[in-house]
Amino acid sequence: MVIVDTFSINPVPGDDDGLQSFELVGSVDAHAETVLNEFRSQVTGTSVLLNFAEVERVNSMGLSLLLKLFEECEAAGVKVQVCNLNRMTNMLFKITGLGRFIHGNSPATTAPGAADSAEPAVPLNSNKADRGSESIRPANATLKFMANLQTGEQLSGWYLLNTYLQRRLERPIHLEQPQLGQDVAEASADLLFSKPFDACSMMQTQAFVPLMRPVGEADEVVILMRSEDDRKLDELDKPMVVTVSQNSFVYILGRSLCDESGMDSSAFGYQFAGNEIKALQMLVKQKADVLFMLKKTYEGLSSFARSATQVIDESATHFAYHLFCAAPYLSDMHQPLTDLLIEMEHNDQGKQVLEDIQINNWCVPDEGEIKMLQMLYNRYRAS
């Protein structure tokens, strides 16, 4: 499917009893903001039904814009419902707490913060105090840059990026990788490139600021089984699932994919391997039936490793991204860092480094993207 950046909302004839029906067409993302803002003036009844049959995708920014619209309508006494969502959009509505707007859902079972279907168990813990101003570095001190890579093949490239940043910022920077199983939120760092939920944790516990994200590099999930296993996932009796960590977007999205397929992921068994290679080995050695893995990690496996597995399902949510973040006490460096990363695609050395870290380019994350990611993070963290 070719995704186009066009969006429209068209009235559907046949309104009755105060119900207004509209058809949404296109992609609901940042480009939809103007149309959604103008749509509010078209609502004259007390009930609105939005048909998503012609919606190609909804990303995190689109969800944020929709939530704003729905809340404005509710405040004005207008009931909003949506129908005919595709599988991925339906899943995102549910896991972010917007499932209460899906036509036919009961508000009693889909209230914000409650499960919309077989809800994944709450995996996250965060009882740490805000440490945002605890580690202020002297002006010329070496900065610690922690990079939680998307694939192991990127490692040498990130050392090159570290050197690239040092020379242009004229500041010593030391690159580190998290140890296997290490909680990034417990780490001491000044700069961070990390997974969506790890970045959210650093934002909330240490007030880190999300500066950039890779362009077109949404974190998606694949569900794998062994290549010789001829069973279907829904034919497994209480399957054992292995994945890297319970504190991850991969775990939540993998479970949600299963639930959206009509299974009850709460009945599965789970093992957490700590790293992708160990998780893959557990699947291949028949210590688990199913593996949830970051799609980019899977695509970076050798052909031999991939041949031992088969893809049973995969996501296409366009929702979460790895994030490049900086500590709050580096506020004077936030804009220079942002400018430097954006400009990489415009010089030969920068282009080569981007190729080595397997990133097309950088862009500033939309406020709505961060808002929805944090909403999802908070929804599944322990109180």
Buried (B, 14 or more C-beta within 10 A) or exposed (E): EEEEEEBEBEEEEEBEEEBBBBBBBBBBBBBBBEBBEEBEEEBEBBBBBBBBEEBBBBBBBBBBBBBBBBEBBEEEEBBBBBBBBBEBBBBBBBBBBBBBBBBEBEEEEBEEEBBBBBBBEEBBBBEEEEBBEEEEBEEEEEBBBBBBBBBEBBBEBBBBBBBBBBEBBEBEBEBEEBEEEBBBBEBEBBBBBBBBBBBBBBBBBBBBBBBBBBBEBBBBBBBBBBEEBEEEBEEBEEBBBBBBBBBBBBBBBBBBBBBBBEBEBEEBEBBBBEBBBBBBBBBBEEEBBBBBBBBBBBBBBEEEBBEBBBEBBBBBBBBBBBBBBBBBBBEEBBEBBBEBBBEBBEEEEBEEBBEBBBBEBBBEBBEBBBBBBBBBBBBBBEE
